[in-house]
Amino acid sequence: MVKYYNRVRAVDGVSFRVWQGEIFGLLGPNGAGKTTIIRMLTTLTRPTAGETYVAGYPVGSRQVEVKRCIGVVPQVNNLERELTGRENLLLHALLHRMPRDVRERRIKDLLAYVGLEEWADVRVQHYSGGMARRLLIARALLHQPLILFLDEPTIGLDPPTRRKIWDLLQLMNREGVTVLLTTHYIEEAETLCHRVGIIDRGRLIALGSPAELKERLGSYCVEFLSARGTKRRFFTTRAEANAYAQSQDVDTVVRRTDLEDVFVELTGRDAGELA
Ligand code: ADP
């Protein structure tokens, strides 16, 4: 996939596959190109170049089939604020031409699934951020898509609400939905994703399971403060890391490597840009 906006190389040649049944995460700092990738995969933006397939269909020429197979949770809440939760779902069901009996059952089930039964007949303008995000997920699942795309599913949510969304995504994944999400939260990628693609400046700079990515670097990290800032060294075993730490004449911390380390080592830039 390639996408240029005039001189801006938003996506500069990115290629990857997502397996059926996976939770796949695109991880990267703001402006890396994640949203643009999702928009191209969900038919909302035309690529400058490249070929993309979703559920076996070429996205460029089979948009209707692609749309039938996917659910999309956008980063920005685009629910109808004047309508209730139930009415928002009904509107979506009508757009998808779902038969009456199917849509009524499905709406009822999904409101229960995302824990919004008691709020179903309240206007969306009165919902909290977490409730709106849950309704967006219910809406995206209404027509029983094979693949769910979520752009920053927990951005702006407090930690307990974030965990509820994670539970919901894991539950639906266990029930067979393939999930492709973007995130700039390391913890989200580590907790949820079977595999992660790290995106930086429009390019895919690493791809693998969180464990693989960390192992490639060395599973243990020795961190210490030098005159030129924080230094990190990576080791395969804790014993090697401990031996190195003890040989230093400054205070050190020995810990497990995380995905933030992977990002910093690959880009040579501070992880603050990712947070
Ligand atoms: P991310 O989702 O990783 O934060 P985006 O895909 O939103 O990144 O953006 C990637 C780059 O493309 C950024 O430099 C952004 O400013 C630029 N960009 C995104 N959409 C547009 C657009 N419609 N017009 C011009 N530039 C855009």
Residues whose N, C-alpha, C, O or C-beta is under 5 A from the ligand:
A	BS01	ADP	Y5 V8 A10 P29 N30 G31 A32 G33 K34 T35 T36
